[in-house]
Amino acid sequence: MPSTHPIVPPVDGQVSPRYAGLTTFARLPRIEDVDRHDIAVVGVPFDSGVTFRPGARFGPGGIREASRLLRPYNPALDVAPFADVQVVDAGDINCNPFDITTALAEIEAGVAALASGKRPVMLLGGDHTIALASLRALHKEHGPLALVHFDAHLDTWGPYFNTPITHGTPFRAAIEEGLLLKEHSAHVGIRGSLYSPDDLTDDAELGFTIVHAREFHTTPFVDIIERISARVGDAPLYISIDIDVLDPAHAPGTGTPEAGGLTSRELLELLRGLKDKNLVGADVVEVAPAYDHASITAVAASHCAYDLISIMSTRVS
């Protein structure tokens, strides 16, 4: 249920310039500034699972800085997400930067505390390893989840260098742990080179369907949205966005860029096409500000997070 307490809105950009004040997401109140919350935005500054360029540990800060541009009304979804439900910035989850297993347990506990009572949570990563911890926490609230995974990469590979969980493995682990509904989960935007054709075979056997990036050239956009929507059905939904689903022209600030990706407009419209789904949690990960130019990547990520929060707000209310 939405909060019965007065809603504390973001700082008014017409009173205080948007470049001033505390850098919370969209200049929302901090979690300690309200009596209770309906939706929490939380940073997870962890990137010890990366296999190429590091730096996503600085992603939460970069996304928050870019989110200063956001305004309170979302015309694309016709909703003012911060007006009717209490959305807060819960700060960052403290997690061990040297031990992945320990960090996952800490992230899971942090997400679980915020999600208690089936409250939606929006995670700002961090690398894609953190999705596994989030799914573990939300599974305890909702049971097995549908997953729509936006990414250039499958992230269902096996262990790297004898390390079972990295940013390339979270959804294999999630399936093996029973966290996901196999026939209700999809990857979107997949492209680039693979180790062998077995990567695709293994992924299918895990229960995923794939919307390849190249399909956007030949398939009507509305058909792609309908295909993803039908796949999800009425199941509780988790959306995971690796920002490298976008072409490097739209998201240069990431650790494993791949040519031939989606545009930011396409990604936002895909998210909006899922507005009627039971969205219980989401993440935007792999933003690495050190490789960004003019905050292109962070701006795209902040707008994705804003649309996801907008969808969550309609489910709470």
Buried (B, 14 or more C-beta within 10 A) or exposed (E): EEBEEEBBBBBEBEEEEBEEEEBBBBBBBEBEEBEEBBBBBBBBBBBBBBBEBBBBBBBBBBBBBBBBBBBBEBEBBEBBBBBBBBBBBBBBBEBBEEEBEEBBBBBBBBBBBBBEEEBBBBBBBBBBBBBBBBBBBBBBBBEBBBBBBBBBBBBBBEEBEEBEBBBBBBBBBBBEEEBBBBEBBBBBBBBBEBEEEEBBEBBEEBBBBBBBBEBBEEEEEEEBBEBBBEBBEEBBBBBBBBBBBBBBEBBBBBBBBBEBBBBBEBBBBBBBBBBEBBBBBBBBBBBBBEBBEEBBBBBBBBBBBBBBBBBBBBBBB
